[in-house]
Amino acid sequence: MRLRARGFDARLIGVSWDDRILHGDAFDLLGSIAPRTVDLVVTSPPYWGMRTYGLAHAGDTRARWLAAGGTDDPGPDYAWYRAAGGALGMEPIPGWFIRHLVEIFDRLIPALKPTASVWVNLGDTYFSRGSGIRDQGRRGLAGPLRLRRYAPPGGYRHEKQLLLVPARFAISMQDAGWVLRNDLIWSKPNPAPDGARDRLSLSHEHLFHFVRRTPGRRPTYYYDRTRAEPAARDVVEVAVSPGANGHTATFPEDLIRPRILSSSPPGGVVLDPFCGTGRTLVLAAEEGRQAIGIELSPAFCPQAGSGRRPAARGR
């Protein structure tokens, strides 16, 4: 198979990927990857309440959940939410989003080698009862209005509150049995324009390094510290990359490459379950690794519209 779809990184054109780009929901497709074959996961999932990625979303999921006797905390599981028309990142309550994201990462576990690492990039946002959501642009800064998301206040959900979604996600992952090895701070010298006048501009994001807990002993995993950034510190400054082919959330190469080099062996398998334009896959191949990608949005996945859902293979 040769990738010739709009949306993907231009360097994918003409590269044979042996049917390793899967179109669909990672929640479903992670189970099709061969057990204990993945050395590294590097990914940036949808952030909460920031863009639609061209996906349909039902605005009444919370009303339907409450009518069925559910409660806001902990909220529905991902299977119920998706069946009700919800899309990941568009949950009415950030706690629902965190629960769903942890569910998806737990479905990774069978595919991971015991020595595997998982790096997850996640950004934060502020609470607002009603936020305009667009196909493109963090915090609704770009493109025409697609929908308006209404989020109920309560507890820490208060107007103008920085929600600490990345921290809440990391703690939930720990509670689910993951070991957090680093909270790498991605400092942006060129952050997106921010019109706020009563706070500082957001100019950093988090990149969490997780490994699996090993019963009865400390976890052991592949890691070559010499291949990380110079000085191997947990704060790195990397400029925000320009969008690629209509995708405004392109993962910067200088942030991804050190993760691939330091956290996977040469020839190893790198997986991105939210692969977007495929930049992680390109860099993995450039560095002599095998690559598997999963993408739900039809705007970015080359399998979209083809009617094909290829089977994944770890090797």
C-alpha positions in Angstrom: 0.0 0.0 0.0 1.2 3.5 -0.8 -0.1 6.5 1.0 -1.5 9.1 -1.3 -4.1 10.9 0.8 -4.3 14.6 1.5 -3.7 15.4 5.1 -0.7 13.2 5.8 2.9 14.5 6.1 4.3 15.0 2.6 7.2 12.7 3.3 4.8 9.7 3.5 4.0 10.0 -0.2 5.6 7.1 -2.0 6.6 5.3 1.1 5.4 1.7 1.5 3.9 1.2 5.0 2.8 -2.4 4.7 -0.8 -1.6 5.8 0.3 -0.1 9.1 -1.9 3.0 9.1 -5.3 2.0 10.5 -8.5 4.1 10.1 -10.8 3.9 13.1 -11.0 4.4 16.8 -7.9 3.5 18.9 -10.3 2.1 21.5 -11.3 -0.6 19.0 -8.1 -1.1 16.9 -5.5 -1.4 19.7 -6.8 -4.9 20.3 -5.8 -5.9 16.8 -2.1 -5.3 17.3 0.0 -8.4 18.1 0.6 -8.9 21.8 3.9 -7.7 23.3 5.3 -6.2 20.1 5.3 -2.4 20.7 8.5 -0.8 22.1 7.3 2.7 22.3 4.1 4.8 22.1 4.5 8.5 21.3 1.3 10.4 20.9 -0.7 13.6 21.4 -4.4 12.7 21.9 -7.2 15.3 21.4 -7.2 17.9 24.1 -10.4 18.6 26.1 -12.8 21.0 24.5 -10.6 22.5 21.9 -11.5 21.3 18.4 -13.7 18.9 16.5 -11.2 17.4 14.0 -14.1 17.2 11.6 -15.9 14.6 13.7 -19.6 14.6 14.5 -20.6 15.1 18.1 -23.9 14.8 19.9 -24.5 17.7 22.3 -27.0 15.9 24.5 -24.8 13.1 25.9 -24.9 14.4 29.5 -28.7 14.8 29.4 -29.1 11.2 28.1 -26.7 9.9 30.7 -28.5 11.6 33.6 -31.9 10.5 32.2 -30.6 6.9 32.3 -29.8 7.3 36.0 -26.1 8.1 35.6 -24.1 10.7 37.6 -21.5 13.3 36.5 -18.9 11.6 38.6 -17.5 9.3 37.4 -19.7 9.6 34.3 -20.2 7.0 31.6 -17.5 4.7 30.2 -16.2 5.4 26.7 -18.3 2.7 25.0 -21.5 4.2 26.3 -20.4 7.8 25.5 -19.4 6.9 22.0 -22.6 4.9 21.4 -24.5 8.0 22.5 -22.8 10.1 19.8 -19.9 11.5 21.8 -16.4 12.2 20.5 -13.2 12.0 22.5 -12.3 15.5 23.6 -15.9 16.9 23.3 -17.1 15.5 26.7 -19.3 17.9 28.6 -17.2 17.4 31.7 -13.3 17.1 31.8 -13.5 14.2 34.3 -15.3 12.2 31.6 -12.6 13.0 29.1 -9.9 11.9 31.6 -11.7 8.6 32.3 -12.1 7.9 28.6 -8.5 8.6 27.8 -7.2 6.3 30.6 -9.6 3.6 29.3 -8.0 3.9 25.9 -4.4 3.7 27.2 -5.3 0.7 29.3 -6.2 -1.1 26.0 -2.6 -0.6 24.9 -1.3 -2.8 27.6 -1.5 -6.2 25.8 0.4 -4.8 22.8 3.3 -3.4 24.9 6.6 -5.2 25.5 7.5 -5.4 29.2 10.3 -2.9 28.4 8.0 -0.4 26.6 7.5 3.3 27.3 4.5 5.5 26.7 5.0 9.3 26.1 1.8 11.4 26.1 1.6 15.1 25.2 -1.4 16.9 26.7 -2.2 20.6 27.1 -4.4 22.4 29.5 -7.4 24.8 29.2 -9.7 27.1 31.2 -13.2 26.3 32.2 -16.1 28.1 30.7 -19.8 27.1 30.7 -20.1 27.7 27.0 -17.1 27.5 24.6 -17.1 28.0 20.8 -15.5 24.9 19.2 -14.0 25.0 15.8 -12.5 22.3 13.5 -9.1 24.0 13.9 -7.4 26.1 16.5 -6.7 25.6 20.2 -9.2 27.5 22.4 -11.3 28.1 19.3 -9.0 30.7 17.8 -9.1 29.7 14.2 -11.7 28.8 11.6 -15.5 29.1 11.5 -17.6 28.2 14.6 -18.5 24.5 14.4 -20.5 24.0 17.6 -20.9 25.3 21.1 -20.0 23.1 24.0 -21.9 23.6 27.3 -20.2 22.4 30.4 -21.9 22.4 33.8 -20.1 24.2 36.7 -19.5 22.5 40.0 -16.5 21.7 42.2 -13.3 22.8 40.5 -15.3 23.6 37.4 -15.6 27.4 37.8 -15.4 30.2 35.3 -11.8 31.2 34.5 -10.4 28.2 36.4 -7.3 26.6 34.9 -8.5 23.0 35.0 -5.2 21.1 35.4 -6.4 18.5 33.0 -2.8 17.1 32.3 -2.1 16.7 36.0 -5.5 15.0 36.6 -4.8 12.7 33.7 -1.4 11.8 35.0 -2.8 11.0 38.5 -5.6 8.9 37.0 -3.0 6.9 35.0 -1.0 6.3 38.2 -4.2 5.1 39.9 -4.7 2.7 36.9 -1.3 1.1 37.5 1.0 3.2 35.3 4.3 4.5 36.7 5.1 8.1 35.8 8.8 8.6 35.2 8.9 12.1 33.9 6.7 15.2 33.5 8.6 16.9 30.7 7.7 20.5 30.2 7.5 21.7 26.6 8.3 25.4 26.7 7.1 27.3 23.6 9.0 30.4 22.6 6.2 31.2 20.0 2.9 30.3 21.7 -0.4 30.9 20.1 -1.9 34.4 20.4 -3.8 34.8 23.7 -6.2 37.7 24.1 -6.5 37.4 27.9 -5.8 40.6 29.9 -6.1 39.2 33.4 -3.5 36.4 33.4 -0.3 35.2 31.8 -0.3 33.5 28.5 -0.2 29.7 28.3 3.2 28.9 26.8 3.9 25.3 27.9 2.5 21.8 27.6 3.2 18.5 29.3 4.8 15.4 27.9 4.4 12.5 30.4 6.6 9.4 30.3 4.8 6.3 31.6 5.9 2.7 32.0 4.0 -0.2 33.4 4.2 -1.2 37.0 6.1 -4.5 37.6 4.6 -6.6 40.4 7.1 -7.2 43.2 9.9 -5.2 41.8 10.9 -1.9 40.2 10.0 -1.5 36.5 12.7 -2.0 34.0 12.4 -0.6 30.5 14.5 0.5 27.5 16.1 3.9 28.0 19.1 5.6 26.5 19.5 8.9 28.3 22.4 9.9 26.0 19.9 10.2 23.1 17.6 12.7 24.8 18.1 16.4 24.5 21.4 18.0 25.5 21.7 18.0 29.3 18.8 15.6 29.5 16.6 18.0 31.5 12.9 17.8 32.0 12.2 21.3 30.5 12.8 21.7 26.8 12.2 24.7 24.6 10.8 23.8 21.2 9.1 26.2 18.8 5.5 25.4 17.8 5.4 23.7 14.4 3.3 25.2 11.6 0.2 23.2 10.8 0.4 20.5 8.2 -2.3 20.0 5.5 -5.1 21.5 7.5 -4.0 20.0 10.9 -3.2 22.8 13.3 -1.9 20.6 16.1 1.2 19.2 14.4 3.6 17.5 16.8 7.0 19.3 16.6 9.8 17.1 15.3 12.3 18.3 17.8 10.0 17.1 20.6 9.3 13.7 19.1 12.8 12.6 17.8 14.5 12.5 21.2 11.7 10.4 22.6 12.1 7.9 19.7 15.9 7.7 20.1 16.0 7.5 23.9 13.0 5.3 24.5 13.0 2.6 21.7 15.8 0.3 20.5 17.0 0.5 16.9 14.6 -1.6 14.8 11.9 -1.4 17.4 8.2 -0.7 16.9 6.8 2.8 17.5 3.0 3.3 17.8 1.0 6.5 17.6 -2.7 5.8 18.3 -3.7 9.4 17.5 -1.4 9.8 14.6 -2.9 12.9 12.9 -0.7 13.8 9.9 1.7 11.0 10.7 4.7 13.0 11.7 5.6 10.5 14.5 5.5 7.7 12.0 7.8 9.5 9.6 10.4 10.2 12.2 10.3 6.7 13.5 11.0 5.4 10.0 13.8 7.9 9.5 15.4 6.7 12.7 15.3 3.0 11.7 12.2 2.0 13.6 9.0 0.4 12.4 5.8 2.4 12.7 2.1 1.8 13.3 -0.5 4.6 13.3 -4.1 4.8 14.2 -6.3 7.8 13.1 -10.0 8.3 13.5 -10.5 11.6 11.6 -11.3 11.1 7.9 -9.6 14.4 7.2 -6.2 13.0 8.1 -6.3 9.2 7.6 -5.4 7.7 4.2 -7.8 4.8 4.8 -10.8 7.1 5.3 -13.4 6.7 2.6 -11.7 3.6 1.1 -13.9 1.1 2.9 -10.8 -0.7 4.1 -9.9 -1.4 7.7 -6.5 -3.2 7.5 -5.4 -5.6 10.2 -2.6 -4.4 12.3 0.6 -6.3 12.7 3.2 -5.6 15.3 6.1 -6.9 13.2 
